[in-house]
Amino acid sequence: MEPVDVARSPDGPELAIYDFGGDGDDLLLAHATGFHAHFWLPVVDHLRSSFRCWAFDERGHGRSATPADGRFAWEAYAADALAVVDRLGLSHPVAAGHSCGGALLLIAEADRPGTFPALWCYEPIVFPPAAPAHDGPNPLAAGARRRRATFPSFDAAYDNYAAKPPFDRLAPEALRAYVDHGFEPTDPGDDRGEVTLRCRPEDEAATYEMGRSHCGWDVLPTIGCPVVVASGETSDAVPPAIAERQVDRLPHGRVEVMTGLGHFGPGERPDQVAASIIRALA
């Protein structure tokens, strides 16, 4: 699906915007680091009867531009979300975010209170300040820099991911969406040849590195709208105990523990995740 519009972030990058359709209140969807807007499509299939669904590719992801200055501060990601809301002219949309997407929505609401009347955040990356002992190299960034960026074809990429964790836990339609929209032909126009990641490994790594230094934890007490923090029962990224600590700082927050899911929950059980979003936001 091609973008329906482009927003320009305050510091320059152009952001691809998608209209995923549906009926009801406007719902803005924000994706996780290394993913893209279309990863939400299997969830959106269950949401269209309740919401008009919009999504965007975050800076350096999908079809959105990498910032010229290489800036991947998460406060800039939050400004991207507000730029999308403004470009679309959305009036008080509800919003749902996964991982980085949940964190940037929380920061955006803190930056401009009243933008979102309610939020649903699946394992937002918002942690207490790191102890000095945990302040070394970021293993997620190191892993991103090692990520294989090219495959002989879309199908080869799909087969590779389907055979290894954590992608082997994804529903087939979610993995297909990740591959088909997360890669592009290395030679433009050659849909049967080599494909390359749209999100450059270095950009993904830079995003992870900035995930330790944003203001999300500090601003939680200022967020006045209702927030559901969903956490996968089996997750080791933002487990229920951390979600409880996040909610303790939110004036109107509650935790929902999602049975059997890990950190990639929206791609593991799209129907279960959609039902939670509907309960929280419809």
C-alpha positions as MATLAB code, in Angstrom:
seq = 'MEPVDVARSPDGPELAIYDFGGDGDDLLLAHATGFHAHFWLPVVDHLRSSFRCWAFDERGHGRSATPADGRFAWEAYAADALAVVDRLGLSHPVAAGHSCGGALLLIAEADRPGTFPALWCYEPIVFPPAAPAHDGPNPLAAGARRRRATFPSFDAAYDNYAAKPPFDRLAPEALRAYVDHGFEPTDPGDDRGEVTLRCRPEDEAATYEMGRSHCGWDVLPTIGCPVVVASGETSDAVPPAIAERQVDRLPHGRVEVMTGLGHFGPGERPDQVAASIIRALA';
ca = [
       0.000    0.000    0.000;
       1.392    3.375   -1.008;
       1.371    6.373    1.375;
      -1.658    8.633    1.105;
       0.228   11.657    2.392;
       3.547   12.845    3.755;
       4.159   14.826    6.929;
       7.337   16.780    7.600;
       8.781   16.454   11.069;
       9.936   19.671   12.762;
      13.582   18.714   12.233;
      13.168   17.771    8.602;
      12.470   14.097    7.788;
       9.464   13.352    5.587;
       7.136   10.757    7.106;
       4.982    8.371    5.078;
       1.322    8.244    6.189;
      -1.175    5.461    5.428;
      -4.960    5.292    5.493;
      -5.828    1.723    6.460;
      -9.568    2.446    6.343;
     -12.447    1.531    8.620;
     -15.402    3.214   10.321;
     -15.525    4.992   13.653;
     -13.257    7.241   15.655;
      -9.813    8.009   14.275;
      -7.122    5.649   15.561;
      -3.424    6.383   15.046;
      -1.063    3.406   15.133;
       2.665    3.614   15.963;
       5.021    0.697   15.335;
       8.040   -0.802   17.116;
      11.715   -0.191   16.363;
      12.820   -1.954   13.196;
       9.253   -2.485   11.987;
       6.901   -0.271    9.955;
       3.278    0.819    9.693;
       2.142   -2.227    7.704;
       3.086   -4.610   10.504;
      -0.208   -3.462   12.045;
      -2.299   -4.698    9.087;
      -3.311   -8.088   10.576;
      -4.499   -6.239   13.704;
      -6.250   -3.600   11.582;
      -8.246   -6.355    9.869;
     -10.050   -6.771   13.218;
     -10.298   -3.033   13.979;
     -11.967   -1.549   10.914;
     -15.494   -2.081   12.223;
     -14.631    0.087   15.249;
     -12.093    2.666   14.018;
     -10.825    4.639   11.047;
      -7.246    3.419   11.117;
      -4.234    5.592   10.289;
      -0.554    4.717   10.586;
       2.836    6.123    9.696;
       6.385    4.961    9.171;
       8.637    6.466   11.816;
      11.835    8.249   10.814;
      14.321    5.893    9.177;
      11.705    3.127    8.941;
       9.616    1.909    6.027;
       9.224    4.622    3.419;
      10.038    7.512    5.772;
      13.299    9.396    5.442;
      16.347    9.044    7.640;
      17.078   12.399    9.328;
      19.984   14.188    7.670;
      21.656   14.750   11.030;
      21.146   11.146   12.118;
      18.973   12.251   15.035;
      17.025    9.370   16.536;
      16.163   10.904   19.920;
      12.834    9.492   21.048;
      11.539   12.986   21.738;
      11.967   13.522   17.973;
       9.918   10.378   17.332;
       7.182   11.906   19.502;
       7.337   15.105   17.441;
       6.919   12.933   14.331;
       3.631   11.570   15.699;
       2.351   15.078   16.412;
       3.362   16.167   12.899;
       1.288   13.299   11.475;
      -1.732   14.255   13.590;
      -1.440   17.847   12.377;
      -0.924   16.906    8.742;
      -4.040   14.720    8.745;
      -6.034   17.300   10.676;
      -7.102   14.691   13.227;
      -9.156   16.018   16.108;
      -8.454   14.086   19.309;
      -7.671   10.668   17.806;
      -7.182    7.709   20.070;
      -3.863    5.950   19.558;
      -2.155    2.595   19.994;
       1.563    1.936   20.004;
       3.892   -1.046   20.219;
       7.235   -0.869   22.051;
       8.977    2.310   20.802;
       5.610    3.280   19.310;
       3.990    3.171   22.739;
       6.764    5.246   24.279;
       6.636    7.926   21.592;
       2.856    8.262   22.014;
       3.257    8.765   25.761;
       5.928   11.413   25.209;
       3.794   13.098   22.529;
       0.807   13.318   24.871;
       3.030   14.764   27.595;
       4.441   17.305   25.128;
       0.986   18.385   23.939;
      -1.639   17.407   26.510;
      -5.060   16.628   25.133;
      -3.860   15.388   21.757;
      -5.055   11.864   22.538;
      -8.164   11.228   24.677;
      -6.935    7.687   25.416;
      -3.884    5.530   24.694;
      -3.227    1.801   24.398;
       0.465    0.940   24.685;
       1.866   -2.559   24.231;
       5.074   -2.846   26.236;
       6.192    0.775   25.861;
       9.947    1.144   26.259;
       9.809    3.372   29.330;
      12.097    2.303   32.148;
      13.374    3.775   35.413;
      16.796    5.433   35.093;
      19.432    2.773   34.437;
      21.794    1.852   37.237;
      25.445    2.546   36.388;
      26.106   -1.199   36.177;
      23.620   -1.427   33.291;
      25.021    1.531   31.406;
      27.328   -0.375   29.041;
      26.915   -1.204   25.336;
      23.353   -1.802   24.224;
      22.947   -5.459   23.126;
      19.933   -4.643   20.952;
      21.978   -2.056   19.066;
      24.794   -4.544   18.598;
      22.337   -7.111   17.281;
      20.804   -4.596   14.881;
      24.211   -3.768   13.425;
      24.750   -7.461   12.717;
      21.355   -7.823   11.073;
      21.395   -9.269    7.578;
      20.239   -6.495    5.244;
      19.789   -8.367    1.933;
      18.213  -11.608    0.751;
      17.913  -13.198   -2.683;
      14.148  -12.563   -2.741;
      11.122  -11.668   -0.625;
      10.350  -15.371   -0.180;
      13.916  -16.104    0.912;
      13.645  -13.393    3.551;
      10.303  -14.783    4.739;
      11.667  -18.344    4.998;
      14.727  -17.136    6.899;
      12.723  -15.256    9.508;
      10.076  -17.973    9.834;
      12.768  -20.438   10.916;
      14.296  -18.474   13.796;
      13.149  -16.779   17.016;
      11.592  -14.426   17.807;
      10.068  -14.063   14.329;
       9.010  -17.716   14.286;
       6.324  -16.765   16.823;
       4.625  -14.365   14.425;
       1.363  -15.220   12.714;
       2.078  -15.956    9.036;
       0.143  -12.886    7.886;
       2.140  -10.648   10.255;
       5.483  -12.017    9.094;
       4.373  -11.629    5.484;
       3.458   -7.997    6.135;
       6.796   -7.391    7.862;
       8.780   -8.807    4.931;
       6.710   -7.492    2.033;
       6.730   -3.915    3.337;
       9.985   -3.983    5.295;
      12.115   -4.854    2.266;
      12.355   -3.350   -1.197;
      13.983   -4.560   -4.425;
      17.692   -3.761   -4.414;
      17.285   -3.080   -8.130;
      14.143   -0.918   -8.385;
      11.519   -2.606  -10.522;
      12.927   -6.119  -10.088;
      10.333   -7.705   -7.782;
      11.817  -11.195   -8.212;
      15.441  -10.406   -7.426;
      17.464   -9.374   -4.394;
      15.733   -7.361   -1.679;
      17.133   -4.960    0.926;
      15.846   -3.830    4.311;
      14.154   -0.430    4.194;
      15.220    0.284    7.802;
      18.998    0.403    7.704;
      20.657   -1.628   10.479;
      22.598    1.457   11.575;
      19.362    3.476   11.942;
      17.740    0.706   13.962;
      20.833    0.508   16.179;
      20.853    4.275   16.728;
      17.211    4.107   17.797;
      17.956    1.412   20.364;
      20.879    3.408   21.727;
      18.660    6.443   22.307;
      16.038    4.317   24.053;
      17.904    4.626   27.353;
      18.012    8.404   27.447;
      14.532    9.720   26.662;
      12.208   11.515   29.058;
       9.398    8.930   29.087;
       9.762    7.790   32.689;
       9.874   11.350   33.994;
       6.760   12.502   32.125;
       4.450    9.600   33.019;
       2.923   11.457   36.016;
       1.944   14.371   33.726;
      -0.166   12.282   31.334;
      -3.807   12.966   32.109;
      -5.611   10.705   29.655;
      -6.532    7.067   30.361;
      -3.722    4.684   29.386;
      -3.849    0.910   29.091;
      -0.390   -0.635   29.336;
      -0.550   -4.118   27.846;
       2.205   -6.622   28.609;
       2.837  -10.082   27.239;
       2.645  -12.799   29.862;
       5.871  -14.419   28.601;
       7.753  -11.251   27.619;
      11.259  -10.540   28.850;
      11.298   -7.025   27.350;
       8.594   -5.214   29.336;
       7.220   -7.947   31.595;
       4.106   -7.412   33.727;
       6.176   -6.327   36.740;
       7.632   -3.405   34.759;
       4.208   -2.571   33.308;
       2.884   -2.332   36.875;
       5.631    0.156   37.738;
       4.760    2.245   34.686;
       1.086    2.291   35.634;
       1.926    3.277   39.200;
       3.265    6.548   37.754;
       0.304    7.174   35.438;
      -2.632    9.117   36.943;
      -5.170    7.055   34.951;
      -3.384    3.876   33.954;
      -4.139    0.192   34.181;
      -2.287   -2.958   33.211;
      -3.580   -5.722   30.978;
      -1.503   -8.900   30.949;
      -1.995  -10.734   27.660;
      -1.976  -14.502   28.005;
       0.712  -16.379   26.115;
       2.176  -13.377   24.310;
       5.753  -12.108   24.109;
       7.161   -8.732   23.142;
       5.987   -9.131   19.531;
       2.414   -9.659   20.719;
       0.654   -7.575   18.031;
       2.189   -9.870   15.431;
       1.696  -13.070   17.415;
      -2.057  -12.851   18.029;
      -3.525   -9.985   16.006;
      -7.099  -10.902   16.966;
      -6.336  -10.949   20.708;
      -4.519   -7.620   20.490;
      -7.318   -6.019   18.450;
      -9.888   -7.113   21.043;
      -7.820   -5.438   23.773;
      -7.538   -2.217   21.760;
     -11.293   -2.166   21.168;
     -12.014   -2.675   24.872;
      -9.656    0.154   25.777;
     -10.391    2.739   23.094;
     -13.689    2.143   21.297;
];
